[in-house]
Amino acid sequence: MFYVREKPWHGLGVRVENALSSKDALIAAGLDWNVEQRKIYTEDGYAVHGYFANVRSSDNHTLGVVTKRYKIVQNYEAFAFTDALLGKGVRYETAGSLKGGRKAWILARLPKQYRLAEDITMPYLVFSNSHDGSAAIKVAMTPVRIVCNNTLNLVLRDADRIWSANHTGDIDSKLEDARMTLFMAENYMNELANESTRLSRKRVSDAEVEEYIKMLLPIVTNATETMEQNVKKMREDLKMRYYSAPDLQNIGKSQYRFINAVSDFATHAKPLRETRQYQENLFLKTMEGNPLVDKAYRMMAAA
């Protein structure tokens, strides 16, 4: 049942490894359009006071409705500071958009690999910009275990995984944002390495694994027979990954192994019903955090 797993963003966006700047990456990915703010009118022609539509200039597609306080940040403005990272060995890999263009993103690979417990892990950075008023310019760490393409996005107490970036135009601010991004990335990966070591030393019995899986995937009291069967199938899937995943065979029965089994399940298990937005939703969880992995990590921390 196991196979060579693709990265969570596989199939989304456009490969942009040869981009020499964020502008080149945006052009290659078809994201070199601007957003214009336009007035909104009712059916009978009255202007809606205080609200505007953010419209994509290339095709007049409405990306979101915002208040008059909202300041548009064009894609080329949002990602310009990332160019200062290229001289540090960072390389753009993929770029694309989600939700019909409401959120644009560039994914970059850091040059340094890290060892988490016994795993070699490659850190990625996802830079995102939204045009619907839902979020600021954000940078998110996305560490990926090379052996299996599982992500390990943990919400650590002493290191941020997601942070905001400025969008001011002066070069000093861009350089400062680049320096902060590299510092935050290094800090997160170092803390993640420490936490992985701690988790790998906390042994977990088979009975505890059974209990953790039930806590992680509970059956609600008013569940129908179909709902109950579906949850039991997911429990068996997660259990199988914990005991049988090839990439976990050399890892002892520990909290680290359990977290990785949950990550494998959350990242690669096919949903009971695959919607058209499945890949986009998976990528959003990869970027912004997966609630199931977060819950598992909180359980391990409390144990």
C-alpha positions as CSV (number, residue, x, y, z in Angstrom):
1,M,0.0,0.0,0.0
2,F,3.0,2.3,0.1
3,Y,4.6,4.0,-2.9
4,V,6.9,6.8,-3.7
5,R,5.0,9.8,-2.3
6,E,4.9,13.1,-4.1
7,K,5.4,16.4,-2.2
8,P,2.1,17.9,-1.1
9,W,2.3,20.7,-3.6
10,H,2.9,18.3,-6.5
11,G,0.6,19.1,-9.4
12,L,0.0,22.7,-8.3
13,G,1.6,25.8,-9.7
14,V,4.4,26.0,-12.3
15,R,8.1,24.9,-11.9
16,V,10.3,28.1,-11.8
17,E,13.7,26.8,-10.8
18,N,15.4,28.9,-13.5
19,A,13.8,32.1,-12.4
20,L,16.5,34.8,-11.7
21,S,14.1,37.0,-9.7
22,S,10.6,36.9,-8.2
23,K,9.4,38.9,-11.2
24,D,10.7,36.1,-13.5
25,A,9.0,33.5,-11.3
26,L,5.7,35.4,-11.5
27,I,5.9,35.7,-15.2
28,A,6.7,32.0,-15.6
29,A,3.7,31.1,-13.4
30,G,1.3,33.5,-15.1
31,L,1.0,35.6,-12.0
32,D,2.3,38.8,-13.6
33,W,-1.1,40.6,-13.4
34,N,-2.1,43.6,-11.2
35,V,-5.1,44.0,-8.9
36,E,-7.3,47.1,-9.3
37,Q,-9.7,48.4,-6.7
38,R,-13.1,49.3,-8.2
39,K,-16.3,50.7,-6.7
40,I,-19.3,48.4,-6.1
41,Y,-22.8,49.3,-7.1
42,T,-26.2,47.9,-6.3
43,E,-28.5,46.5,-9.0
44,D,-30.2,49.8,-9.3
45,G,-27.0,51.8,-9.7
46,Y,-26.2,53.1,-6.2
47,A,-22.6,52.9,-5.0
48,V,-21.9,50.8,-1.9
49,H,-20.3,53.1,0.5
50,G,-17.0,52.0,2.1
51,Y,-16.5,48.8,0.2
52,F,-14.6,48.0,-3.0
53,A,-14.0,45.0,-5.3
54,N,-10.4,43.8,-5.8
55,V,-10.4,42.9,-9.5
56,R,-7.7,41.1,-11.5
57,S,-6.7,43.4,-14.4
58,S,-6.0,40.6,-16.9
59,D,-9.6,39.3,-17.1
60,N,-11.7,41.5,-14.7
61,H,-12.2,38.6,-12.3
62,T,-13.3,39.7,-8.9
63,L,-10.9,38.3,-6.2
64,G,-12.6,39.8,-3.1
65,V,-14.6,42.5,-1.5
66,V,-12.7,44.8,0.9
67,T,-13.2,47.9,2.9
68,K,-11.7,51.3,2.0
69,R,-8.9,50.8,4.5
70,Y,-7.5,47.8,2.6
71,K,-4.3,48.6,0.7
72,I,-3.5,46.5,-2.4
73,V,-0.1,44.8,-2.5
74,Q,0.7,43.7,-6.0
75,N,2.4,40.3,-6.4
76,Y,5.6,41.8,-7.6
77,E,5.7,44.1,-4.5
78,A,4.9,41.2,-2.1
79,F,7.6,38.9,-3.3
80,A,10.3,41.5,-4.2
81,F,12.2,41.1,-0.9
82,T,12.7,37.3,-1.6
83,D,15.2,38.2,-4.3
84,A,17.7,39.1,-1.6
85,L,17.6,35.5,-0.5
86,L,18.8,34.1,-3.8
87,G,22.3,35.3,-3.0
88,K,22.2,33.1,0.1
89,G,21.6,29.9,-1.8
90,V,17.8,29.9,-1.7
91,R,16.2,28.8,-4.9
92,Y,12.7,29.3,-6.2
93,E,11.0,26.0,-7.1
94,T,7.3,26.4,-7.7
95,A,4.8,29.3,-8.0
96,G,1.1,29.4,-8.4
97,S,-2.2,30.6,-7.1
98,L,-5.1,29.2,-5.0
99,K,-8.8,29.9,-4.9
100,G,-9.1,31.4,-8.3
101,G,-6.2,33.8,-7.8
102,R,-7.2,35.1,-4.4
103,K,-3.9,33.8,-2.9
104,A,-0.6,33.8,-4.8
105,W,2.4,31.9,-3.6
106,I,6.1,31.2,-4.4
107,L,7.8,28.2,-2.9
108,A,11.6,28.2,-2.4
109,R,14.0,25.6,-1.2
110,L,16.7,26.5,1.4
111,P,20.2,25.2,0.6
112,K,20.9,23.5,4.0
113,Q,19.6,20.1,5.0
114,Y,18.8,19.2,8.6
115,R,18.9,16.0,10.6
116,L,15.7,15.4,12.6
117,A,16.3,12.5,14.9
118,E,17.5,10.0,12.2
119,D,15.9,11.8,9.2
120,I,17.4,14.0,6.6
121,T,15.0,16.9,6.1
122,M,14.9,19.7,3.5
123,P,13.4,23.0,4.6
124,Y,11.2,24.9,2.2
125,L,9.7,28.4,2.5
126,V,6.3,29.3,1.2
127,F,5.7,33.0,0.5
128,S,2.1,34.0,0.1
129,N,0.1,37.1,-0.7
130,S,-3.7,37.4,-0.7
131,H,-6.1,39.7,-2.6
132,D,-9.3,39.0,-0.8
133,G,-8.5,40.7,2.6
134,S,-8.0,37.3,4.3
135,A,-4.3,37.5,5.2
136,A,-1.1,39.6,5.1
137,I,2.0,38.7,3.2
138,K,3.2,35.6,5.0
139,V,6.2,33.3,5.1
140,A,5.7,29.7,6.3
141,M,8.3,27.0,7.0
142,T,7.5,23.7,5.4
143,P,10.1,21.0,6.3
144,V,9.9,17.9,4.2
145,R,11.4,14.5,5.1
146,I,13.4,13.5,2.0
147,V,12.8,9.7,2.4
148,C,9.0,9.9,2.2
149,N,8.0,13.5,1.3
150,N,6.1,13.9,4.5
151,T,5.9,17.4,6.0
152,L,6.7,18.0,9.7
153,N,5.0,21.3,10.5
154,L,4.9,21.5,14.3
155,V,3.8,24.6,16.3
156,L,6.8,25.0,18.5
157,R,6.8,27.0,21.7
158,D,10.1,28.7,21.1
159,A,10.2,29.3,17.3
160,D,7.6,30.7,14.9
161,R,6.7,28.6,11.9
162,I,4.7,31.4,10.2
163,W,5.4,35.1,10.2
164,S,4.4,38.2,8.3
165,A,6.6,40.2,6.0
166,N,6.5,43.9,5.2
167,H,5.7,45.3,1.7
168,T,7.4,48.7,1.9
169,G,9.3,49.6,-1.3
170,D,12.7,50.8,0.0
171,I,15.7,48.5,-0.3
172,D,16.6,48.7,3.4
173,S,13.3,47.2,4.4
174,K,13.5,44.5,1.8
175,L,17.0,43.5,3.0
176,E,15.9,43.5,6.6
177,D,12.9,41.2,5.7
178,A,15.3,38.9,3.9
179,R,17.6,38.8,6.9
180,M,14.7,38.2,9.3
181,T,13.4,35.4,7.1
182,L,16.7,33.5,7.1
183,F,17.0,34.0,10.9
184,M,13.5,32.8,11.6
185,A,14.0,29.8,9.3
186,E,17.2,28.8,10.9
187,N,15.8,29.3,14.4
188,Y,12.7,27.1,13.6
189,M,14.8,24.3,12.1
190,N,17.1,24.3,15.0
191,E,14.3,24.1,17.5
192,L,12.5,21.5,15.4
193,A,15.7,19.4,15.5
194,N,15.8,19.7,19.3
195,E,12.2,18.8,19.6
196,S,12.5,15.8,17.3
197,T,15.3,14.5,19.5
198,R,13.1,14.9,22.5
199,L,10.2,13.2,20.9
200,S,12.3,10.3,19.7
201,R,13.4,9.6,23.3
202,K,9.9,9.4,24.6
203,R,8.8,5.7,24.2
204,V,5.3,4.8,23.4
205,S,3.7,1.4,24.1
206,D,1.4,-0.4,21.7
207,A,-1.5,0.2,24.1
208,E,-0.8,3.9,24.1
209,V,-0.7,4.0,20.3
210,E,-4.2,2.5,20.3
211,E,-5.4,5.0,22.7
212,Y,-3.8,8.0,20.9
213,I,-5.4,6.9,17.6
214,K,-8.8,6.8,19.2
215,M,-8.3,10.2,20.8
216,L,-7.1,11.6,17.5
217,L,-9.9,10.1,15.4
218,P,-12.9,9.9,17.8
219,I,-16.3,8.5,17.0
220,V,-19.0,11.0,17.9
221,T,-21.8,9.8,20.1
222,N,-24.5,10.3,17.5
223,A,-22.5,8.8,14.6
224,T,-24.4,6.8,12.0
225,E,-23.2,3.3,11.2
226,T,-21.5,4.6,8.0
227,M,-19.7,7.4,9.9
228,E,-18.5,4.9,12.5
229,Q,-17.2,2.6,9.8
230,N,-15.4,5.4,8.1
231,V,-13.7,6.5,11.3
232,K,-12.6,2.8,11.9
233,K,-11.2,2.6,8.4
234,M,-9.2,5.8,9.1
235,R,-8.0,4.4,12.4
236,E,-6.8,1.2,10.7
237,D,-5.0,3.3,8.0
238,L,-3.2,5.4,10.6
239,K,-2.3,2.3,12.6
240,M,-0.9,0.6,9.5
241,R,1.3,3.6,8.8
242,Y,2.6,3.6,12.3
243,Y,3.6,-0.1,12.2
244,S,4.3,-0.7,8.6
245,A,5.5,2.4,6.8
246,P,9.0,1.6,5.3
247,D,10.5,4.9,6.3
248,L,9.6,4.4,9.9
249,Q,11.0,0.9,10.3
250,N,14.4,2.1,11.6
251,I,12.7,4.5,14.1
252,G,11.9,3.1,17.5
253,K,8.3,3.1,18.9
254,S,8.3,6.7,20.1
255,Q,6.4,9.9,20.1
256,Y,8.5,10.9,17.1
257,R,7.4,7.8,15.2
258,F,3.7,8.5,16.0
259,I,3.9,12.1,14.9
260,N,5.4,11.0,11.6
261,A,2.7,8.4,11.1
262,V,0.1,11.1,11.7
263,S,1.9,13.4,9.2
264,D,2.0,10.6,6.7
265,F,-1.7,10.0,7.1
266,A,-2.6,13.7,7.0
267,T,-0.3,14.3,3.9
268,H,-0.9,11.3,1.8
269,A,-4.0,9.4,2.8
270,K,-6.7,9.7,0.2
271,P,-9.9,11.3,1.5
272,L,-13.2,9.4,1.7
273,R,-14.5,11.8,-1.0
274,E,-12.0,13.6,-3.1
275,T,-13.3,17.0,-4.1
276,R,-12.0,19.3,-6.9
277,Q,-10.4,21.5,-4.1
278,Y,-8.6,18.5,-2.5
279,Q,-5.1,19.4,-3.7
280,E,-5.5,23.1,-2.9
281,N,-6.9,22.3,0.6
282,L,-3.9,20.0,1.2
283,F,-1.5,22.6,0.2
284,L,-3.2,25.2,2.4
285,K,-2.8,22.8,5.3
286,T,0.9,22.3,4.4
287,M,1.4,26.0,4.4
288,E,-0.8,27.1,7.3
289,G,-0.6,24.0,9.5
290,N,-2.6,20.7,9.6
291,P,-5.0,20.5,12.5
292,L,-4.6,16.8,12.8
293,V,-0.8,17.0,13.1
294,D,-1.2,19.9,15.5
295,K,-3.6,17.8,17.7
296,A,-1.2,14.8,17.7
297,Y,1.7,17.1,18.8
298,R,-0.4,18.6,21.6
299,M,-1.2,15.0,22.7
300,M,2.4,14.1,22.8
301,A,3.4,17.2,24.7
302,A,0.7,16.5,27.3
303,A,1.8,12.8,27.7
